[in-house]
Amino acid sequence: MSYSATGDGGPVPVTILLVEDDEVIRRSVAMALERYGYRVTAAGDGLTGLEMFREGGHDLLLLDVMLPGLDGIGLCRRIRETSVDPILMMSARGDALDVVSGLEAGADDYVVKPVDTAVLVARIRSLLRRATFTTAAAPAAPAAAAGVSAAHRPDQAHQADRPGRLDRSDPHHQRGRLFFGDLAIDTGGLEVFLAGEPVALAPTELRLLLEFAAHPGVVLDRQTLLRDVWDYGWDGDSRVVDLCVQRLRKKIGAERIETVRGFGYKLRR
């Protein structure tokens, strides 16, 4: 059985929002996941899926790429405007365009249909472990998903008075924090600051940054990152790594993560 929390009534099953237009696939995937103890709510098109997402209560989203009305790529982008919940994309073709488009839209991972149930469940468990690890870093407001919450807007508060802003006047500000120029990583609070301002990272992006920060100046190859960040016990697609690095660069500065051609990536000291 799979659980996401423990409440007054005992463990709460993990709830997955499945958006798939093929009724046969939708039913078979839902039944397979329910056998593993997941609670599944399902939609047959992108707009309905978006409405169900906005109603809340989901721990992970499983989105097909080809959807009527609002396709999976567009749905993923809309979700990423307000949420860092784990997103797993499903592609019927698995070609580079589908995969790259899904990852660039903000998906954490993808699988190619038809997918073996054991593989699908393994990917879901991996995403949930990453999301649980980084729960404290997840923003709760739409503006936070873009990197700045309402509480940190310049027109609402003086910078020195803003809650959540990195306070270098605190004599303990270096405790549990790593500094790379004006990039600060709070490894205890799972927060990231750029020039003193908070940066909102999705769970996978934060885990990737923490992995780089644990090995500053060391080149990490893609397979190592797939194993240690994505928790893959088998060979994964390196495009997942490349696209996540690309998204991370946009948020913390492209120059901070160096590509070592033919080998991998490293975080500059």
Rosetta blueprint (number, residue, H / E / L):
1 M L
2 S L
3 Y E
4 S E
5 A E
6 T E
7 G E
8 D L
9 G L
10 G E
11 P E
12 V E
13 P E
14 V L
15 T E
16 I E
17 L E
18 L E
19 V E
20 E L
21 D L
22 D L
23 E H
24 V H
25 I H
26 R H
27 R H
28 S H
29 V H
30 A H
31 M H
32 A H
33 L H
34 E H
35 R H
36 Y L
37 G L
38 Y L
39 R E
40 V E
41 T E
42 A E
43 A E
44 G L
45 D L
46 G H
47 L H
48 T H
49 G H
50 L H
51 E H
52 M H
53 F H
54 R H
55 E H
56 G L
57 G L
58 H L
59 D L
60 L E
61 L E
62 L E
63 L E
64 D E
65 V L
66 M L
67 L L
68 P L
69 G L
70 L L
71 D L
72 G H
73 I H
74 G H
75 L H
76 C H
77 R H
78 R H
79 I H
80 R H
81 E L
82 T L
83 S L
84 V L
85 D L
86 P L
87 I E
88 L E
89 M E
90 M E
91 S E
92 A L
93 R L
94 G L
95 D L
96 A H
97 L H
98 D H
99 V H
100 V H
101 S H
102 G H
103 L H
104 E H
105 A L
106 G L
107 A L
108 D L
109 D E
110 Y E
111 V E
112 V E
113 K L
114 P L
115 V L
116 D L
117 T H
118 A H
119 V H
120 L H
121 V H
122 A H
123 R H
124 I H
125 R H
126 S H
127 L H
128 L H
129 R H
130 R H
131 A H
132 T H
133 F H
134 T L
135 T H
136 A H
137 A H
138 A L
139 P L
140 A L
141 A L
142 P H
143 A H
144 A H
145 A H
146 A L
147 G L
148 V L
149 S L
150 A H
151 A H
152 H H
153 R L
154 P L
155 D L
156 Q L
157 A L
158 H L
159 Q H
160 A H
161 D H
162 R L
163 P L
164 G L
165 R L
166 L L
167 D L
168 R L
169 S L
170 D L
171 P L
172 H L
173 H L
174 Q L
175 R L
176 G L
177 R E
178 L E
179 F E
180 F E
181 G L
182 D L
183 L E
184 A E
185 I E
186 D E
187 T L
188 G L
189 G L
190 L L
191 E E
192 V E
193 F E
194 L E
195 A L
196 G L
197 E E
198 P E
199 V E
200 A L
201 L L
202 A L
203 P H
204 T H
205 E H
206 L H
207 R H
208 L H
209 L H
210 L H
211 E H
212 F H
213 A H
214 A H
215 H L
216 P L
217 G L
218 V L
219 V L
220 L E
221 D E
222 R H
223 Q H
224 T H
225 L H
226 L H
227 R H
228 D H
229 V L
230 W L
231 D L
232 Y L
233 G L
234 W L
235 D L
236 G L
237 D L
238 S H
239 R H
240 V H
241 V H
242 D H
243 L H
244 C H
245 V H
246 Q H
247 R H
248 L H
249 R H
250 K H
251 K H
252 I H
253 G L
254 A H
255 E H
256 R H
257 I E
258 E E
259 T E
260 V E
261 R L
262 G L
263 F L
264 G E
265 Y E
266 K E
267 L E
268 R L
269 R L
